[in-house]
Amino acid sequence: MLRTIVMGSCVSVQGILEKTLPDGRLVVRVGRSLFTGLPVATAVSAPPA
């Protein structure tokens, strides 16, 4: 599953979810690299009026 994480205040990474850590952080894979960070909140769109 493709997930987006935030690393620091302004760096985000999007990659394949590898695992979820006990503290709530996610590990994602981009190519051969692994990145760890907090998940970006999922946005819910409002139904059309």
N, C-alpha and C positions, 0 to 999 in steps of 0.2 A: 504494500500500500504506500502511496506517495504521501509524505508528510512534510510540513514546514516547521522548522525550529528557529528560535532566536538565540543567538550567541552574543551576549553583551547588549549594549543599548541600541545599536543600529545595524547589526550584521545578522542576516537571516540566511538559512540554507534550506534547500528543498531537495529531498532524496528519498530513497527506499527505506522504510522503517525496518530496522534490524532488531531492536529490543526496547523495552521500557524498563527503566531503572526504578528501584524501590522508592527513591525520593521524588518521582514524578517526571524526571527528565527523560528524553528520548534519545536514542542513538540512531542516526540515519547514515546510509551509505551513498556516496557520490563517486562513481567509478571505483577505485581501489581505496578511497579515503573514507574514514569514519568520523562523524562529527557528533558531539553531544551538546544538547541545549534544551531549553524549555519549549514545550509545544505552543504554537500560535493558536489563539482561541478560534473556534469555529464560528463563522458568521452565519446567521440564520436570516434569510431574506423574508420580508413581509409579503403576504399574499397580495395579489393585485386588487386594487380598490374597485 
